[in-house]
Structures are given as C-alpha cells and as structure tokens.
Amino acid sequence: MVKENKKNNKKYFACEECNFAYESKDWAQKCENWCREHHSCNVEITKHAVQI
C-alpha cells in the first residue's frame, strides 16, 4: 500500500518498497507494483519521482 506524506501543505505518495516519492498516487502505485514484481526500479517510472 502506498504511503501518504504531507509536507508544506502538499500531499506526496511514496512507494513502500524503495521509498521514492511522487506527487501522484498513480505513479507511486506503479512504482510499488514494479518494485515488488521485479525487485528493482524502473527508470521510466522513477523519472516522475520528486524530492521532498
């Protein structure tokens, strides 16, 4: 399940596998699904990650 974080009154969603954060819950879920299935990160997904 994707983790929800708040910082500076903005919501962020994090992959529970690799802890990359996203502004979109959809991207965080795609990341988490990929990480669980492949035990790695996908560059096409993680390029949407943000630093919080």
NORDAVEN-V728500 format. One record per pair of residues at least 24 apart in sequence whose C-alpha atoms are under 10 Angstrom apart, sorted by sequence separation. I is the first residue (numbers start at 0). J is the second residue. D is the distance in Angstrom with one decimal. If there is no record, write none. Layout:
i & j & d
I & J & D
I & J & D
//
This chain:
i & j & d
1 & 25 & 9.4
3 & 27 & 9.7
16 & 40 & 9.5
21 & 45 & 8.7
23 & 47 & 8.9
1 & 26 & 9.9
2 & 27 & 8.7
20 & 45 & 8.9
21 & 46 & 9.8
22 & 47 & 8.4
23 & 48 & 9.2
1 & 27 & 6.5
2 & 28 & 9.6
19 & 45 & 7.5
21 & 47 & 6.7
22 & 48 & 7.6
0 & 27 & 9.4
1 & 28 & 6.2
20 & 47 & 8.8
21 & 48 & 4.8
22 & 49 & 7.1
0 & 28 & 7.7
1 & 29 & 9.8
19 & 47 & 9.5
20 & 48 & 5.4
21 & 49 & 5.5
22 & 50 & 9.9
1 & 30 & 9.4
19 & 48 & 6.2
20 & 49 & 5.6
21 & 50 & 8.3
22 & 51 & 9.9
1 & 31 & 7.3
18 & 48 & 9.9
19 & 49 & 7.5
20 & 50 & 6.7
21 & 51 & 9.0
0 & 31 & 8.0
1 & 32 & 9.9
19 & 50 & 8.1
20 & 51 & 7.3
0 & 32 & 9.5
19 & 51 & 9.5
14 & 48 & 10.0
13 & 48 & 9.0
12 & 48 & 9.6
13 & 49 & 9.8
11 & 48 & 9.9
12 & 49 & 9.8
11 & 49 & 8.7
11 & 50 & 9.8
11 & 51 & 8.2
9 & 51 & 10.0
7 & 51 & 9.6
6 & 51 & 7.5
5 & 51 & 9.4
4 & 51 & 9.5
//
